[in-house]
């Protein structure tokens, strides 16, 4: 598996992965290119992506992380998270739907801890966000 920066030619694959991931954030894929986007690629297939941004010096946020159904539980998500955080020490934050137990457990396995809760953060359906944080 290769982790590389996203290109405009990856936008269709990103859209398809979002379509398979109702629990993930759903932004217009072209908006992601304003941030740092990495792609997990295997045999020329885009298996997943991560979108991050710097909030302030030493503070970062994971805006979205999604892996296509066929590549889940293969290490793609973990590889994307590790690659995104590598060389960028500091505090990392993310929000995850309160009902998304799989993602919450995944982030806990990476060392993230619950830092707070934002009621009614998500819409369609309305739901609270669990804010998670790790200091690396």
Secondary structure, 3 states (H helix, E strand, C coil): CEEEECCHHHHHHHHHHHHCCCCCCCCCHHHHCCCEEEEEEECCEEEEEEEEEEEECCEEEEEEEEECHHHCCCCHHHHHHHHHHCCCCCEEEEEEECCCHHHHHHHHHCCCEEEEEEEEEECCCCEEEEEEEEEC
